[in-house]
Amino acid sequence: MTGKSFAKNNEEFERRFDAGEGIHELVDMSQATVTRPGRKIRLTLDVSEALVRDLDDIRNKIGVDRSAIIKIWLHERVQQEKAL
């Protein structure tokens, strides 16, 4: 480290990163942890053709594939339910 301090919050991190500082100078990596999501399991789902068309309309607007949007939405909903 070249005598610079770590970023104290997200706003400072973003400001300093945007100013061109290297990321390793902004974050204390000694406190980092690695999480692994675990083994992947295939899930088969039967849905109506109309629902798939609606889903495809949405995903085409935002430019992601069908499985990605389903995974994102499912994850978001699980997090909401866990927070209750």
C-alpha atoms as a printed R data frame, in Angstrom:
   type eleno elety resid chain resno       x       y       z
1  ATOM     1    CA   MET     A     1   0.000   0.000   0.000
2  ATOM     2    CA   THR     A     2   1.307   3.454  -0.865
3  ATOM     3    CA   GLY     A     3   0.134   5.268   2.277
4  ATOM     4    CA   LYS     A     4  -3.429   5.775   1.056
5  ATOM     5    CA   SER     A     5  -6.333   4.855   3.278
6  ATOM     6    CA   PHE     A     6  -9.078   2.397   2.429
7  ATOM     7    CA   ALA     A     7 -12.466   3.735   1.328
8  ATOM     8    CA   LYS     A     8 -14.702   4.163   4.381
9  ATOM     9    CA   ASN     A     9 -18.064   3.760   2.600
10 ATOM    10    CA   ASN     A    10 -19.631   3.069  -0.803
11 ATOM    11    CA   GLU     A    11 -19.803   6.710  -1.806
12 ATOM    12    CA   GLU     A    12 -16.105   7.254  -1.118
13 ATOM    13    CA   PHE     A    13 -15.237   4.007  -2.904
14 ATOM    14    CA   GLU     A    14 -17.205   5.052  -6.013
15 ATOM    15    CA   ARG     A    15 -15.748   8.572  -6.019
16 ATOM    16    CA   ARG     A    16 -12.168   7.336  -5.697
17 ATOM    17    CA   PHE     A    17 -12.665   4.492  -8.190
18 ATOM    18    CA   ASP     A    18 -14.154   6.949 -10.720
19 ATOM    19    CA   ALA     A    19 -11.107   9.165 -10.135
20 ATOM    20    CA   GLY     A    20  -8.905   6.301 -11.328
21 ATOM    21    CA   GLU     A    21  -7.525   4.796  -8.126
22 ATOM    22    CA   GLY     A    22  -6.809   1.080  -8.272
23 ATOM    23    CA   ILE     A    23  -9.373  -1.117  -6.542
24 ATOM    24    CA   HIS     A    24  -6.736  -2.836  -4.369
25 ATOM    25    CA   GLU     A    25  -5.858   0.510  -2.853
26 ATOM    26    CA   LEU     A    26  -9.493   1.115  -1.844
27 ATOM    27    CA   VAL     A    27 -10.502  -2.162  -0.187
28 ATOM    28    CA   ASP     A    28  -9.072  -4.045   2.788
29 ATOM    29    CA   MET     A    29  -8.881  -7.519   1.242
30 ATOM    30    CA   SER     A    30  -7.801  -9.068   4.560
31 ATOM    31    CA   GLN     A    31 -11.445  -8.816   5.643
32 ATOM    32    CA   ALA     A    32 -12.858 -10.414   2.449
33 ATOM    33    CA   THR     A    33 -14.669 -13.734   2.519
34 ATOM    34    CA   VAL     A    34 -15.534 -16.068  -0.337
35 ATOM    35    CA   THR     A    35 -19.001 -17.567  -0.471
36 ATOM    36    CA   ARG     A    36 -19.914 -20.432  -2.721
37 ATOM    37    CA   PRO     A    37 -23.534 -20.907  -3.763
38 ATOM    38    CA   GLY     A    38 -23.278 -24.679  -3.624
39 ATOM    39    CA   ARG     A    39 -24.127 -27.407  -6.060
40 ATOM    40    CA   LYS     A    40 -26.506 -26.480  -8.884
41 ATOM    41    CA   ILE     A    41 -29.706 -28.446  -9.261
42 ATOM    42    CA   ARG     A    42 -31.738 -28.556 -12.472
43 ATOM    43    CA   LEU     A    43 -35.356 -27.514 -12.072
44 ATOM    44    CA   THR     A    44 -38.064 -28.276 -14.644
45 ATOM    45    CA   LEU     A    45 -41.075 -26.006 -14.767
46 ATOM    46    CA   ASP     A    46 -44.299 -26.243 -16.781
47 ATOM    47    CA   VAL     A    47 -45.924 -22.874 -17.501
48 ATOM    48    CA   SER     A    48 -48.488 -21.601 -19.960
49 ATOM    49    CA   GLU     A    49 -47.486 -20.505 -23.434
50 ATOM    50    CA   ALA     A    50 -49.000 -17.068 -22.762
51 ATOM    51    CA   LEU     A    51 -46.786 -16.615 -19.687
52 ATOM    52    CA   VAL     A    52 -43.701 -17.540 -21.714
53 ATOM    53    CA   ARG     A    53 -44.636 -14.985 -24.394
54 ATOM    54    CA   ASP     A    54 -45.081 -12.288 -21.744
55 ATOM    55    CA   LEU     A    55 -41.781 -13.247 -20.143
56 ATOM    56    CA   ASP     A    56 -40.029 -13.150 -23.515
57 ATOM    57    CA   ASP     A    57 -41.429  -9.682 -24.219
58 ATOM    58    CA   ILE     A    58 -39.948  -8.424 -20.943
59 ATOM    59    CA   ARG     A    59 -36.596 -10.145 -21.336
60 ATOM    60    CA   ASN     A    60 -36.192  -8.870 -24.897
61 ATOM    61    CA   LYS     A    61 -36.688  -5.303 -23.658
62 ATOM    62    CA   ILE     A    62 -33.889  -5.636 -21.106
63 ATOM    63    CA   GLY     A    63 -31.628  -7.901 -23.166
64 ATOM    64    CA   VAL     A    64 -31.219 -11.012 -21.032
65 ATOM    65    CA   ASP     A    65 -32.010 -14.643 -21.656
66 ATOM    66    CA   ARG     A    66 -35.073 -16.361 -20.249
67 ATOM    67    CA   SER     A    67 -33.294 -18.414 -17.596
68 ATOM    68    CA   ALA     A    68 -31.414 -15.360 -16.292
69 ATOM    69    CA   ILE     A    69 -34.549 -13.318 -15.674
70 ATOM    70    CA   ILE     A    70 -36.296 -16.266 -14.010
71 ATOM    71    CA   LYS     A    71 -33.298 -16.823 -11.696
72 ATOM    72    CA   ILE     A    72 -33.117 -13.135 -10.798
73 ATOM    73    CA   TRP     A    73 -36.842 -12.877 -10.058
74 ATOM    74    CA   LEU     A    74 -36.854 -16.113  -8.072
75 ATOM    75    CA   HIS     A    75 -33.863 -14.974  -6.017
76 ATOM    76    CA   GLU     A    76 -35.465 -11.581  -5.323
77 ATOM    77    CA   ARG     A    77 -38.706 -13.213  -4.176
78 ATOM    78    CA   VAL     A    78 -36.932 -15.682  -1.900
79 ATOM    79    CA   GLN     A    79 -35.020 -12.808  -0.278
80 ATOM    80    CA   GLN     A    80 -38.302 -10.929   0.269
81 ATOM    81    CA   GLU     A    81 -39.902 -13.963   1.899
82 ATOM    82    CA   LYS     A    82 -36.870 -14.574   4.123
83 ATOM    83    CA   ALA     A    83 -37.035 -10.964   5.325
84 ATOM    84    CA   LEU     A    84 -40.579 -11.403   6.663
